[in-house]
Amino acid sequence: MDRESADFVSSRLHGPNLTAKPSADTGISSDFGNPEQQTKFGLLGLLDVIRMTNADLNTLALGSDLTTLGLNLNSAECLYATFASPWAEAPTTREPQFNLPMCYYMQPPPLKTSHLSKFQLETLFYIFYAMPKDVLQAYSAQELYNRDWQYHQDLKLWFKRGSSTDGISTTNNQYIYFDIKLWECRLFSGPHADVTGGLLPEDEIRVKLQAA
């Protein structure tokens, strides 16, 4: 094997020769030939941090000891109440200068089940799918049944007999369903038997209050 072939195989196995100097015609200087530069950013470079011989390097790698700045790290109170930021020209005050609007002090009224009858259809579907095992999920399902929607226990979808008030053109009393991916009502193109077989009766979704 000649010298050129050996160099090619060596470069493929071990990578390029980093100690080789660039050609003079490139005009680019390189410090790869300097062993100090090769180890500066490797594991051997950590020795300078461990030996703590370079103050600037120690500050960058290890930071500063806050106790040397007069701070009591064992204090249960705020270490520096007036410290704003390292770039602030003046200390900050203890209390922020702002007024909290009165609307934040008001408690929202509790949601009543009678409010569900005023909600839009999409809101009821959101409550049903976003609040599993919550009492509001049961009440939203009850309100959907009041609006002639029925839940399919196998398809996990809501169905309804199409009418002119739904905004969807239907024929032969077709079913429409609420598409949870597109978040809109769509016409069901399958046979009616696929729908009617899995619809839950209204009695099963009615909220049953326990007697006191």
N, C-alpha and C positions, 0 to 999 in steps of 0.2 A: 504494500500500500504506500503510495507516494505521500509527500508532506501535505499537499493540498487536500487529498482525500481524508487524511487523518484529522486535519483541522476542521473539515466539514462535519465529520462524525462526532468530534468532540463538542462542537458548537451545538449540534442537535441533541446531545445527551446532557450537557451541562450548561447550556445557554451560551450567550456571547461572552467573549473574554473581556471582562470589565477593566482589566489592567492595561489593555492595549490603548495606546495613545491615538487620538484622532489624526487623520492625515493633515498635512500642513495646508492643503489647498481649501479645507473647509472653513478655516478662520474661526473655529469654535474651540474654546479652551475647555478642558475637562479636568476635574480633580479626582476622577475615579482611580487614578494610579496612586493616589495618596492613601496609605493604609489608615491614617487617622480619620479621613473622610469616610472610608468604608465602614468603620466601626462606630462612628459618631451616632448614627441613628439605629443601631442594632442593639442586641442584648448587652454587648460590651459597653455601649454608651450609658447604660444604667449605673455603671460603676461610678461615674462622676456625680450622680445624684446620691448614691449611697455614701460616698466619701465626703460629700458636702464641701467640696473644694471650690465650687463656683457659687457665689452668693446669688447672682441673678438666676441661675438655673434652679437653685433650691427654691427661690420664691415662686418661680413659674410652676415647678412640679409639685411642691409641698404646700405652698401658700404661706400665710403669716400666722404667727401665734397671737391670738386676740388678747391673751393675758398681758402681753407686752404693751398693749395700747391702753391699759388701765381698766379693762372690762372684767367684771366678776361673772364668770360663766356659771357659777353655782347659785346665782341669785334667782329667786323665784319671781322677781318683778321683771319688767321690760329692761333689757340691757341698755338700750339707748333710745329713749322715748322721742328724742328730737331729731333722730337720724333720718334723713329723707332718702338719699341715694349717694353713691360715691361721686356723682357728677353734680350734685347740688351745691350751689354757692352759699346757701344759708340754711340753717336748721329749720325743720318744720315745727309747726305747733302741735300741741298734744291732741287737740280736737280738730277734726277736719271742718273746714268752713263750708257748710252746705246746710240746706233746710230740706227735710224730708217732707214730700207732699202729703197732705192729709189723707189722700185716697189710700195710702199704704197702711194707715191705721184702721181702716174700715174692715170689718169682717164680712166676707161674702155670705150671702144668705144660703142656707142649706138647700140642696137640690131636692125637690119634691117630685114624687112620681107623677103628679098631675102635670108637671112641666113637659114630660115626654110627648104629650099629645101636640105640643106646639113646635116640636123639633122637626127639622127637615128629614127626608128619608135617608140621605147620606149620613147624617149625624147618628141616627138610630143604628145603622149598619156599623158605623165606627165604634159605638159603644159596645155592640154585641161582640165584635171580633177583637177589640182592643182590651176588653175587661173580662177575661175568662174567670169563671168561678166567683164573680162579683154579683151582688144583688142587683146592680144596675143592668147587668147582662140579661138577667131574667125579666126585669121590667121592660127593657127595650124589646125583647122577643115578644112579650105580651102586647106591646103597642104595635109591633109589626103584624101580629095576627089580627089586631083590631083593624088594620088597614088591608086585610085580605091577603097578606103574605103568609107563606107556609115554609117551614124549614125541612129540608131533605136530610135525613140522618146519615145517609150513605155518601151522597155527593158533597155534603157540608155546604150547601148553597140554599139560598132563599128563592122560592118560586111564587109566581102569581099568575092568575088568568089575565091575559092581556085585554085591555079596554082602550077606548079612545082617550081617556084621561091620562094614560101613561105616556103619551107622546110617541108611541111605537106602532107602526102599521102592522096589524095582525089579522089573520084570517082563521075561520073555524075555531074561534076561541082558543088560540094557541097560548102556550105558556111563555112567560118572560122570566128571566132570572137576573139576579144582581151579580155582575162579574167583579170579584174582589181584586182582580189584577188590573183591569181597566177602570174600576170604580165607577161603573155605570150600568144601567139596565140594558139587557140585550135580549134578543129573541132566541128562544130555545128551538133548535132545529131538529132535535131527536123526537122519537115517538112518545106519545103521552104515557104509555105504559112504563117508560123509564122514570117518569116523574111521580106518578100517582102511587107507585108501589112503596116509596120510601118516605112519604110525607108524614110528619108527626101530627097527630091530632091535637086540637087546641087544648084539650084537658091536660095533656102532659106538660105543657109549658106554662100553664097558669101558675102564678105565685100563690102558694097556699100559706096563709098566715096561721101561726100556731095560736091556739086559744090561751089566754092568760090564766 
